[in-house]
Amino acid sequence: MPRVAYEDASLTVWQGADALQFIDGLSSNKMVDMIQGEVRQTVFTTTKAKIVDLATVFHMGDFLAVQLHTSQLERLLKHVTPRILDQKVTIVDVTSRNQFCIEYGIHNTNVGQFESLDGVTHGHVDERYSLLIASLDVETKPTVDQALFHEWRIENQIPWNGFEVTGKNHPLSAGLNQLVHPAKGCYIGQEILARMISRGRQGKKLTRVENNSVDEKFITTQGQSHSLAIIR
Amino acid sequence: MFMDCGTCETSGPVQLMTPEVVNVNLTISSKAQEMLVDAFGDDRSMALLVGVLSGGCSGYMYDLQIVEETDQSCQEVVIEGFRVLVPNASSHLLDGIEIDYVDRLMGGGFRINNPNAESSCGCGESFA
């Protein structure tokens, strides 16, 4: 299976009795029912429902390992840490101890679970790809370059951090609809997203387009013959 | 598990933004005081804990509880004989509030009028 380096990934450890509830209250997917051994993605959003960061949460039992993005980490921490108040939550950044890859072009039958194979943690976050995390002493050589991976993403309409998943977009326009839980309680940005869904007015959405068929300003990932764009 | 979570060795937590503790001033409207009399009866040993939790549509949610004691570090304000506890961790968000009571069939109940809130969600339970 092709593997590509996930260079912008970061890893944080969230500990404390309130950690899962805390993440649930600040992000778009339902997280409070997670159990040990599960992996689930969620989106931290602003009051205007714009993306702060996409998080992949591994429930490790006593703590949560939360994969975030180095480019967004400072912004995310500024967003969440003032809200900890008296709650039992501590966050530790362990990015420098780990390496990250994406294994793609697969058919995951156990989406939502993670497992350890040959010293590497495989988080099966999607039917079509897994997030791989390993300590630095384990060999996880990428087998393909970024360009091939992004061509595959375009083909499969998979949004990615820094391309579609940015602070300019909300989760629905970025193609992260499956991470916006329709029935969970309130979270920051929920009123706006719920209104978009209930009124069927999502605005722009992620679309695979032929090159030169839409204005370049809408292109989010440029491919050789097709691209990803966020358009109405 | 084979990711290195740093839980076996000492890893320092990320720098948290810890707001300054402020001395809270608050008021209770006459309608809210009437409702507190109903709730407390003659027992003034209980206290009204006015806290803030993260979450809600706007980022923070009010948390009102009637308690005897709490393990949170709090400051106590006594108004008309009512003990009001405000956690120090959220004192910066609650200074100057008025605790009010809105008497209506839908959406009624205790309500916080907060001069620190830039915005509030429709139900009034959440603020930013």
Interface residues (C-beta under 8 A of the other chain):
Chain A: L11 T12 V13 Q15 F22 D24 G25 L26 T47 F58 M60 D62 F63 A65 L77 K78 V80 T81 P82 R83 I84 L85 D86 Q87 T90 I91 V92 D93 V94 R97 N98 S116 G119 V120 T121 I133 A134 S135 L136 V138 G185 C186 Y187 I188 G189 Q190 E191
Chain B: M1 F2 M3 D4 C5 G6 T7 S11 G12 P13 V14 L16 M17 P19 G51 V52 L53 S54 G55 G56 C57 S58 G59 Y60 M61 Q72 S73 P87 A89 S90 S119 C121 G122 E125 S126 A128
